[in-house]
Amino acid sequence: MAKIDQLREKTGVIIFVIYLRYLIGGAFIYAGLGKAMGERFMPAGLLQIPPTGITMDVFFETLYRTGIWWQFLGWGQLGAGFLLVTQRWATLGAVAFLPVSVNIFLITLSMDFGGTPLITGLIVLANLGLLSWDYTKLSPLLKPNRTVHLSLYLRDDQLGHPQYWEGLGLLLVLTSISFGNRENPILWFCLCFLEGLAGWLIWWLFKRNKLKLNNLRFNKIKD
């Protein structure tokens, strides 16, 4: 795991991890909200139920008609997604997200979802990557009854500005929850993408101005 410790020192990699949490967590908040509110996966008018066999439509309609369990699945997705997006509790979110992502991957493999298993497989790999990123926090669970020396990256994991990234995550959560057009995920994604891009630009400008100010102070001290 020494390689991960080296990657933790690279700003670009840290930014990638932060936004990977936003991407996965935000997607699950958006997808889980409809289930939690008791909405169908597909509109009733688009259902095509064959006389025999199980299709994707039948599968999700059956889950929907379970009622409480369908909503429970939605709240589970919402919870795991929220933990990831907050950054503060991202490690717990990655742990909670693992069985969810693996379950979705196996469902898409078991049924005719076209190329969807490729996407869900990448989500599982991303989830495993996030767990590997936080291996220092999880190592005591993997090595019970042993003396473990921890080196936790609390502030470095968020570039020394945890409140900023938590605030940006909260903005993405509110956007996903308040987004009215549930049947247009592309519009939702574009809106969240623009917010994330604006957040990164603001942070980058702040960092650049801070570096300029520090250099100016250093030059004055030298003079």
N, C-alpha and C positions, 0 to 999 in steps of 0.2 A: 504493500500500500504506500510505499515511499513515493511512487509516481504521482499519486493523488495529492500528497503533501506538496510536491513540486508544482502541480497544477494550481493549487490553492494560492500560489503567489502570483499568478497571472490574472490581470484584471479582465482580459477578454473572456477567459474561461469562467470566471466568477459571474460575469454579466450573462453568459450563456446559461449557466445553471439557474440564475434568478429568473430569466425569461422562460426557461423550460418549465419551471414550476408554474409560472403564470399561464403558459399555454395549456398544459395538462389540467391544472386545477380549474382554469376558467372554462375549458371545454366541458368538464364534468359538472360544473355548476350550471352551465347552460342546458346540458342534456338532462341533468337530474331534476331540474326545477319542474319541468312538465310532468314527470312521473310523480313527484312529491305532491303536486297539485291535482293529481288524478286524471291527467290528460292521456289520451291514446298516443302510442308511438306513431301510428299512421291514421289519418282522417278516416272516418267510417266509410265515406264514399269511395275510397281507394282500395278497400279491402277486397281481396280475391280469394275466397275460401273454396278450395276444391272439394269434390265429394269424398276423396280418399287422400291419404298422405298428409304430411306436415310440411308446410311452407313457412317462409319467414313471416308472412302476414298472419298465419294461424298461430304461430309461436308467440308473437308479441301480443296478439289479441287475447290469447289465453292468459298470458301474464297480466295484461291489463284487467281482465275480469276477475282476477284474484282479489282485487281491491286493496286491502291493507298491505299485502306483501308487495304489490306493485309500487305503492307509495313508500314503503320501507326501502325498496331498492333506490328510489329517487332520493330519499333523505340520506342514505348511505353515500351516494355519489356527491351530494351537496356537502356533506360533512368532510369527506376526504378531499374534495376540491378546495373547500374553504381553508383547511389546514395547510395545504400546499401553497395557496396564493398568499397567505399571511406572511410567509417567509419565517416568521418567528417560530411557528410550530410545523415547519416544513418536514422535519424528520418524522414526526408522528404521522403527518399526512402521507408521506411516502410509504410508511409501513401499512397504514390503513388502505392505501390505494392498491397495493400489490395483489391481494386476492380478488379485488374488483377487476383489475386490468387482465389478470390471467383468466378469470371467468368469462369476460367478454371475448377474449381471444379464442377460447375454446368453443364458445357459442358460434362465432363466425366461421370456425373451422368445421363445425359439425353440420352446418346448414349451408345452403346455396347463397352466399353473400358476395359472389363475384370476387373482386380484388380486395375486399375489405379486410381479410386476414392479414394482408401485408401491412395495412395501416395499424391494425390492432396489435400485430406482432411488434412493430416499431414502438408502440406505446409501452408494451411490456419491457422492451429493452431500455427505453428511456427511464422507466420506473426503477429498473435494476441499477441503472447508472446513478440515479439520485440516491438510492440506498448505499451504493458504494462511496459516493461523495461524503456521506455522513457515517462512514464506517467507525470512526472513533467514538461516536456517541452510542453506536449499536454493539460495539465489541464486548462490553460486559455481559450482554444477553447471550452472545455466542460462546463465551468462555465462562460458564458458571463455576463458582467455587474456586476462582483463581484471582490472584492479585493482578489488577490491571491498572496501568498508569495512563490516565486520560490526558489528552491535549485538545480541549474543545475550542472550536473556532466560532466564537459567538458573534463578534463584531466583524472580523475579517471576512466571514462568509457573506456579509452584506456591505463590503467595502467601507466599513466604519460608519455607515449611515443607516442603521436598521430602521429607524423611524420613517425615513424617506421611502424605502422600498415597501415597508408595510403599508404606508399611506397610498402608494400607487396600487398595491394589491387590493386595498379596500375600494379604491375607485373602480377597478375592474370588476369586483364583486357586485358593487351597486349597479354598474352598467349592465351586467348580465342579468341581474334580478329584475331591473326596471325595464329591460328591453321588451317592447310590446309586441313586435312582429315575430312570433315564435316560429313561423314557417319560412323565415328568411335567414338561415344561419350565416350566409355569406355576408349579409349586411352587418350582422352582429360581429362577425370576425373582423371585418374592415374597421368598424368603430373601435373595437378593442385594440386592434393593431395600431391605429393612429394614436390612441391614448398611450400605449406602450412606447411608441416611437417618440412622442412628445416628452414622455417621462425620461427616456434615455438622453435626449438632447438637452433637457434642462440640467440633468445630472452632469453631463459632459461639459456644458458651459460653466457650471459651478466649479467643477474640478479644474478646468483650464484657468479660470479667473483666480482661483485659490493658489494655483502654482505660480501664476504671474505675481501675485501679491507677495508670496513667500520669497520669490527671487528678488523682488524689489527691496524687501526688507533685508535680505542677505547682502545685497550690494551696498545698501546704506551702511550696514554694520562694517563692511570691509573698508568703505571710504572713511 
